[in-house]
Amino acid sequence: MSLKPGIHNFRTKIIKILRSQGVLIGLVLIIIVASILERSFLTASNLLNILRQASALGILCLGVTFVMMTGGMDLSVGSTVSLCAVVAVSMMNKYGQGTASNSAALLAILTVLAIAFFIGVTNGFLIVLFNGRLGETFIITYGMQIVVAALALLFTGGQFIAGTFGTGLYQWMSSGFVPIILFLSLAMIMHIVLAYTPFGRQISFIGANMDCARMSGIKVSGIRILVYGICGMCAALTSIIVTSRVYSASPLQGNGYELDAIAAVMVGGTSQTGGTGGIINTILGVLVLGVLGNALNVIGVDANAQLLFRGAIILVAVGLDMWNKSISLKESAK
Amino acid sequence: MRPLSSNLRLLHGVWTFVKQKTSKRETSVEKYILEMRDITKTFPGVKALDKVSFAVKQGEVHGLVGENGAGKSTLMKVLNGVLVPDSGTIMVDGVPMTFRNAKQAQACGISLIYQEFNLVNTLSVAENIYLGFLQTGRAKFIDWRRVRADAVHLLENLGFDFNVREKVQNLSVAEKQLVEIAKALSVNARIIAMDEPTSSLTQKEIDKLFSIIRRLKERGITIIYISHKLDEVMAICDSITVLRDGHIIDTKIANETSSAEIISKMVGRPVDMKYPRRPPIIHGEVVLEVRKVSCAGFVKDISFSLKKGEVLGIAGLVGSGRTELVEAIFGARPLQGGDVYIHGRRTSIRNTADGKRYSMGLVTEDRKETGLALHYSLADNIVITNLQKLCSGIFVNKKLMQTNVDQYVQELGIKTPSSRQAVMYLSGGNQQKAVLAKWLFSEVEILILDEPTRGIDVGAKYEIYLLMNELVKKGKSIIMISSELPEVLGMSDRVIVINEGRKKGELCGDAISPEAVMSMAIQ
């Protein structure tokens, strides 16, 4: 009936903390090491800079988190960002000259939100139609990624679009604190939805055991379709912030975003099999990758070598996750 | 990588050796082939085995019974080296042994056949038997002809008859079991422990398994038979050991004891009745009426009705369409034809959410796959069927959730350290109660229970029967599917019998007899 006292107990406690708070500890370690190596790292302006850069991808990660909580995957978000980017910027170029810029921005934003929602819902519909599990969501959204990428390229004829529209609302989207506030407030809303509303609890439960969710009278199909739609809309918001910052759009704008987002979500600790993790985890994951990238830049690590660190930290995070799972499996094996 | 022919020769050798030994011993004092002395195994927070001493005679079938969580599985895992005990000794043929892993135990002639098979579905029977010991020819390629010949030889020896090229996934559960037995014998097992070997077998397959067990026994192979099904244990075992809460309670010679005695030792109290009585409480009102319901390939033109306060039993063999029928009514499966009326009103139920809206709840037959999200907490699992009930505004009120969950945990007597506990750590009986709690929480009027007592111990079964009585007393209606005939007969007010997707008859009151049900179920 007794636990072994002393050192053993202490060790299990440490392991427990490491298991649950690994990402946070990693984040703090990176910050400490970086600020020791380079003083300019820990300045207000640099930290703000990190947040600003992380925000655009962060919003995408929020959507991907929802999808991954249901035990799915969305690879189409990268090209959705591209398509939304070229559509929004060309709309702005056409209608957003001078004083018309603000209303055009609103129109552009709403349009790309609708387009992205439609793409997401289509994903969700196909997945539900085939009663898809992780593997099917992977291949279906990959197919969608290719289709949407092609649409983006066809839309511009493969050309890069430079911004010619007037400043205003659209430009404001990436100025100062706006992207940070946008990211954090959206994160807060989505966290509350996921953790405290019936809709969110059902999302997590579907990821935990989809068959059980269905047998419990949850509208699994409807929820899954909606979740992919939400994920698409997050991609649209990301495209607005990115294009607003660079004042242009490329049909390849979002290339690779889907994998960056999935990596950040997984580093945060949301499991790709669904049901565990959440928005707070994703914020941490986004910050870890964002802070790491910035720290390596500030310290002056060669760009190619930076990739090494990035890859390593993803591997470490996935390794930790698997280790964690094997421990809980052992615990349940008795 | 031992050559196989020599393996078989060795096997034969062991048998003859064993036979000689037993014949010599007949006159001398009985000796134990296996003795486990003072085995203690502690997990964090739990003493799973407390100084357990367990001895098995050469060539007997020794039953090991006990409620879930009594320590049977732990004891068997210690025996076959998967778990290392904190203290205690294991002696095989009087020689102390230490097993660090399953391979060492296997080398000593001990094999454990798990409830969930350790077979590779996509490989052939022959490959599965010799997995890890595949015979290679000259150029280090696998000598398939020899592997197959060896497998055929081994199976023939055992009196099994099937194609060794067949993929395991195409075999029935019973056949898979035979492959497991053959696999154990291929590595010269002298002691075979079987964990719940009949849990998914039909009566015919059980009879076949028993005849094989008897044959193995004739050959001097010792069997440790772990099961919940007491009548089977009484039928096949020579002696029976009862475990409770990590202690050995008693070991009895099978024909010197009775099931009643064994049950009372298992649960630690005398059990007077298997099925609790309830006064007839059926109200006239028909809550559910099913008319000519069909479901592709499984169910054809089935009609029945369910009254308020009634327990309707659905009897039939596994695969007769019982599960598909209730799934279709609940909305988990599309209906191909026919209508479902609730309180006299025609319904269109297209999904499980509709079924729930019409106040139906389905406790599925597989609680681990479709009943619970295993790594979620007890509380999360219970409330998932009706989150709206807990909402203040648009948010789930955690306090309200806690009081609700506590209420059902207490009402159903779910044993758990806290409602935050992940359900995978609960015992089978408590998990089953958790699935029931889900639907009670959702306040459904019609409860459909598909095999509500499968794989749970006697005590928990009785509690579930009591709960069912309590529910009908409150005016709920219950449909119960069960493979255990006595359970259907003991609990139902009315029984309908399904055979090959069709309704074969309906029995009521005194007309419900095992003979009547069985003849309809297998005609």
Interface residues (C-beta under 8 A of the other chain):
Chain A: M1 L3 I192 Y196 T197 P198 R201 Q202 F205 A208 N209 D211 C212 A213 R214 M215 S216 G217 I218 K219 S221 G275 T276 S328 E331 S332 K334
Chain B: F43 P44 G45 V46 K47 A48 T74 A332 N351 T352 A353 G355 K356 R357 G361 L362 T364 E369 T370 G371 L372 A373 L374 H375 Y376 D380 V383 I384 T385 L387 Q388 C391 I394 F395 V396 A422 M424 Y425 K438 S442
